[in-house]
């Protein structure tokens, strides 16, 4: 078995309102950063997985995202897996 590191990005779907991102976008003017707009806030998750090969590790990470780490109704995700 090998150890693999996964880096996962979970973001709200583009067509859904992101209240947290909208609040941060609105605050940029007050911070003298008016040129920063359209902020979207999501999650960055890192984890390690033990697997026989990269393909198996990717399948396990994908399964974890679908079952627990992302709400597929409201969020999308992508990830990368590297051997650690």
N, C-alpha and C positions, 0 to 999 in steps of 0.2 A: 504494500500500500504506500501511496505517496500523499504528501500534504499539498493542497492547493489553496491559494488565497483568492478570494472573490471580492470584487468591488462592485457594489450594486447602487444604482441611482433610481429612486422612485420619485415620480413627479405627477402632479395632477394632470388629467387629460387637458389638452389645449382648449377644448370648448367649454370647460367648466370654470366657474368662478373660483379664484384663489383668494379668500378673504385676508389671509395672512400676508400674501404677496401684495395685495392691493393696499393694505395698511402701510407696509414698508415703502411702497412706491409713493404714497401720499406724503410720507415723512421726509422724503429726499429733499424737497424744496426747503423745508425748515432747517436742514443740515447743510444748506448751500451746495447741494448736489442735484440741482434741477435737471441736469442732462442725463441722469439715470432714471429710466422709466420701465414699465412693464416687468416688474420683479415677479418672479414665480418662485415659490418656496416648496422644497420637497425634502427628501431624506437621503442621506448617504449612509450605506450600511457596508461594513466589512466583516468578513467571516472566514474561517478556515474549514476545509472539508477534506476528509480522508477518502481517497478513491484510488482505484487501480490505474486510471488514466484520465486525461483531461476531458474527454468526451463524457465519461461517467460523472466527473465532478460538475461539469456544466449542467448535466441533466438533474443532478441533485439540487444545485442552486436554483435552477428554473422551477423545480417542484416546490422548493421553500418559498420562492417569491409568489407563486400562484396560490399556495395554501395558507401562508401566514404573513409574509413581509409586505405585500401590496394588496390593496383593495381594488381588484380589477374593474369594478364598476366605476370607480372614481379616479383611479391612478394607472399610470403606465410605468414600465420599468425596463431597464437594460442593465447588463452586467458584463464584466470581463473576469476571466479566470486565468491565473498564472500559477505555474508550479513554484512552490515555496520551498 
